[in-house]
């Protein structure tokens, strides 16, 4: 999860990923951000994020993203 956190902090330095738990619900990340994050995740972890995972609950927090990554690995 550390690698994911580093990437997110580098790409989005203004977002407090450690404490934010409603990234989508609170409109902190938009759809383009999610697309970019998916691309980074796929490259970084050599996985394919399938359509079933491209849903808001999987991107609400770093923990949610990490759970998705673990399921896909």
Secondary structure by P-SEA (a helix, b strand, c coil): caaaaaaaaaacccccccccccccccccccaaaaaaaaaaaaaacccccccccccccccccaaaaaaaaaaac
